[in-house]
Structures are given as C-alpha cells and as structure tokens.
C-alpha cells in the first residue's frame, strides 16, 4: 500500500474545522494562535472557537484550574485579540479578576464560576466592584458552583451576603443557578427567604432559577409574586421543618412551565408537597426526586394520578423517583412489584419500574420512570430489576440478608458509572470464617468484580466479609479508589496487620482513610497506603 504524504495543512478549511470542533476551544486557541501560520490563526479566531471559553476543564472526575503558563498566554496575548467574540466565560473564581481585566468583553452575557464562596461574593459582587458595569448591564446568565465548608458559614450570612446581592447587582438576569460542585465534599448553603424581605430577593426579568432552599415553605415564598416571569424552577430542599402552607399567599403561577423538586427528607409529604404541586396546573414538565418518611402506605401510581397529575392537564413530561419508607409495624401485607406497577396503568408518559426492600425495621418502595435520570440511589437490597442505571454515581445498599459475590457482579454491571458506594449489611456472606488462614470454609474461584470509576467506598457499617470482598484484589478490582471508610479492627484483620499482598493493590491509591476513632497512623499503615494524605 502506498503511504499518503498528505499534511494537515493540505486539508481544506471545511475538513480542518470538523477536526478542530472535536477539541476544546481553549486547546484550539492555545495551540494554533500566533504560530506563524496566518491560515490557522484566522481559523482559531472564528466565533465557533471564541464564543465560549472554558478555563476550568475536567480531568476525569475532578475539576482543576488551568495551568499558570497557559493562563498567562491567554491574558497577555490571546484574549486581547478575541475578546470581542466572547459570549460565555467559564472560570475558576480565583482567576475571575485576572481574566476579566485582560480585555473588554462587549458581548459577554454568560458567566459560570467554579469554586464560588462567600469571600468571592463579598469582594466582587458589590457596587464598588470594578466589574460592576459588566455584572449590572451585561450578564443575563449566571451560574455559581459552590465549594465551601458550610459548617463555617451560616444560612443568615449567605442569604444577606450572596443571595440578596446577586439580584440587587445583576439587574438583567434571566437565568440564575447556584449549585454544589458535582461530586464535591460540601453541599451548597441553602437560601432561607424568611431572612430576606420580598423586595431584597425579587426580579422582573428572571425566567430560569436553580437554587437550594432550607424548607418547602421557601419554595412557596419564591412563588408569591416576587419572580413574576419565572418559567423554569429547579429547587433542592434540605430542611425538614414542618410549616403550615395551606394559607400561604401563592399568586398565579401560569407562567411556570417546568418544575423540578428534589427533597430527600420529607416528613409531611401529603400536607406540604401535594398541595404545592396541585397549584401548578399549567406545568408542561415535572421532575420529582422525593424521599418520603413516616407514611402509612407506599406512594404508587394511583396516588400520583389522582392527587397530582390529574390537576396538570398540560403536562407532557413526567420524570420521577419516589422512595417511601414505612415502619414495619404499619405494614398490613407485603405488596409485590407487579402489584405496584399495575397502579401506573393510567400514567402513559413513559415506562415505570419498581424496587421493593422488605427489611427490618422498615419497608421501602422505590418507584421511578425509565430510563432512570438521577445520579443518586439509596436503600436498595438484593432484589433489583435487570436494567442499566447509566446516570447513578452514588449508591447505598442495605439488606438484612447477606450480599453474595454475585450481587456485586450485578451491581457493577447495572451501575457502570458508580463513583461512591455505601454498603450496610451485618449479615455474613458465609457461615464460618477460617480465622487462621483468612479464608472462607467454602472458598471457590471468583470472577473478579471491577468498579472502574469508584473513588469512594464506605464499608464501616458492614460485616468483615465485605472488607474481604472489596479489598481482596482477586475478588474485586478498584483502580480509582481514593476514599475508604472502614472499621479499623476489620481493616487490621483482613490486611493481616498491613502485610497481606492480596489486599495491597486496592489500597494503593487511597488518599483518605476514615475510621471510627481518632488514630495516629504508624509507618506500616503509610507503607501499605502509600498515597495516604496526612
């Protein structure tokens, strides 16, 4: 076969553009700008490569800042030449000042800040800020990705220093999102509207809002007329406070077309959530992620249809995950998965699946639309449907019956992108340990379970069998494990006091070893966990 001598520069512009579109805009600009090739320089400065500039690229599961040398070149050379095309900047908060000072951005309308915190807001989100003209006049779409230890701040200070200042300063906002860093260590400090006056958190321009709230009462407050143009509302409720909401002044919400509610600790679902949803009669899209406690019966399709969906005649899309926990003392008889799924016959939006977990002291029912659209699933047991949960990154499993090795094979197959795994099970996988040889009496050859993306494993509330199951690399392979929560005595025993080779591989990349008591790790621990951070 004859070798082709075609050079990259021999390709027509149309082909070059197809190739370059596969790359990040930052890479294109950095690689092709000012390299003594006018053709490539002109291509790199086209709007398709300069409208959106992302200075916070993702490296596997982590977000990292762009290297200083690259940032220097952009600020001194590249940004002053392409600034007039820039419509969206995605930045680490630490670099915001430098990048905004590098040039004027007459078309900038969208700003996304990672690692946002209260100090950034106090420094820049004020009338005295040198960037206040950009914030006040130009920015219409603002996304803040928080990464701050909320135990060191208060709901009150966040409400006054961040939430109030944002809508006061950013006068032309149409889209506002304040969320936690995905996979980050900290939650986002929620908004409590009881702290703020109506006028201090209101807008006549905001149409899309994504925000965390302290209670369901705050959700109602957002709909009391302060955000008249709101058409899309995405809320995450953290608190469990019980308030009476039946007499709340919720004005006409006919503009609201899309609503998403995530509420992970509901104590009064029927009194609070159901009345709220019934008032949203003009919704076209509804997303619910609800974890309900203290209810006498499971939430099923009949309830959803009769109590909620029948009041939404314009609804086109219904995406949901609803988990109901009931005390085992309230359970009259055990329903089957088929019993639950039959109740969804009137709901025709999409397929529905069900998982039941009858384990003392509670009975748990999960109902959800397919495909499963959420990143978190908790309290499933040995029995779950043979489907793929492509979006789940956090999984918690619990059962009063032991999890066998085959169970974890199914978990790895059904949850291909799993990053965080919490195992609760106090039942031994086997009837008898051979304590001398650290082997089970009925030992057999195992097919190795691989969790290629798992970074965090919590087996601190699991029988010692599961320590063996996960740390023994002849049974389970964990190439990315960086955080391990475990009972220290079990760890010592299974690793043979940090000498056993079979469990060494899965410990090699662990940076954070969390045990139930305060311990100063000795040299043998650090040798066994070479990546352990002090």
HELIX and SHEET records of a PDB file:
HELIX    1   1 UNK A    8  UNK A   10  5                                   3    
HELIX    2   2 UNK A   13  UNK A   20  1                                   8    
HELIX    3   3 UNK A   25  UNK A   32  1                                   8    
HELIX    4   4 UNK A   38  UNK A   44  1                                   7    
HELIX    5   5 UNK A   47  UNK A   50  1                                   4    
HELIX    6   6 UNK A   68  UNK A   73  1                                   6    
HELIX    7   7 UNK A   74  UNK A   78  3                                   5    
HELIX    8   8 UNK A   79  UNK A   82  1                                   4    
HELIX    9   9 UNK A   83  UNK A   85  5                                   3    
HELIX   10  10 UNK A   93  UNK A   95  5                                   3    
HELIX   11  11 UNK A   96  UNK A  101  1                                   6    
HELIX   12  12 UNK A  118  UNK A  124  1                                   7    
HELIX   13  13 UNK A  132  UNK A  137  1                                   6    
HELIX   14  14 UNK A  150  UNK A  152  5                                   3    
HELIX   15  15 UNK A  155  UNK A  158  1                                   4    
HELIX   16  16 UNK A  159  UNK A  163  3                                   5    
HELIX   17  17 UNK A  164  UNK A  169  1                                   6    
HELIX   18  18 UNK A  193  UNK A  195  5                                   3    
HELIX   19  19 UNK A  198  UNK A  200  5                                   3    
HELIX   20  20 UNK A  216  UNK A  222  1                                   7    
HELIX   21  21 UNK A  269  UNK A  273  3                                   5    
HELIX   22  22 UNK A  274  UNK A  278  1                                   5    
HELIX   23  23 UNK A  301  UNK A  307  1                                   7    
HELIX   24  24 UNK A  309  UNK A  311  5                                   3    
HELIX   25  25 UNK A  328  UNK A  330  5                                   3    
HELIX   26  26 UNK A  337  UNK A  342  1                                   6    
HELIX   27  27 UNK A  405  UNK A  414  1                                  10    
HELIX   28  28 UNK A  464  UNK A  471  1                                   8    
HELIX   29  29 UNK A  488  UNK A  494  1                                   7    
HELIX   30  30 UNK A  501  UNK A  503  5                                   3    
HELIX   31  31 UNK A  505  UNK A  507  5                                   3    
HELIX   32  32 UNK A  523  UNK A  528  1                                   6    
SHEET    1   A12 UNK A  52  UNK A  54  0                                        
SHEET    2   A12 UNK A  88  UNK A  92  1                                        
SHEET    3   A12 UNK A 110  UNK A 116  1                                        
SHEET    4   A12 UNK A 141  UNK A 146  1                                        
SHEET    5   A12 UNK A 175  UNK A 180  1                                        
SHEET    6   A12 UNK A 208  UNK A 213  1                                        
SHEET    7   A12 UNK A 232  UNK A 237  1                                        
SHEET    8   A12 UNK A 258  UNK A 266  1                                        
SHEET    9   A12 UNK A 285  UNK A 292  1                                        
SHEET   10   A12 UNK A 317  UNK A 327  1                                        
SHEET   11   A12 UNK A 362  UNK A 369 -1                                        
SHEET   12   A12 UNK A 352  UNK A 359 -1                                        
SHEET    1   B 2 UNK A  58  UNK A  59  0                                        
SHEET    2   B 2 UNK A  62  UNK A  63 -1                                        
SHEET    1   C 6 UNK A 376  UNK A 380  0                                        
SHEET    2   C 6 UNK A 394  UNK A 398  1                                        
SHEET    3   C 6 UNK A 420  UNK A 424  1                                        
SHEET    4   C 6 UNK A 456  UNK A 458  1                                        
SHEET    5   C 6 UNK A 483  UNK A 485  1                                        
SHEET    6   C 6 UNK A 512  UNK A 514  1                                        
SHEET    1   D 2 UNK A 433  UNK A 434  0                                        
SHEET    2   D 2 UNK A 439  UNK A 440 -1                                        
SHEET    1   E 2 UNK A 449  UNK A 450  0                                        
SHEET    2   E 2 UNK A 476  UNK A 477  1                                        
END                                                                             
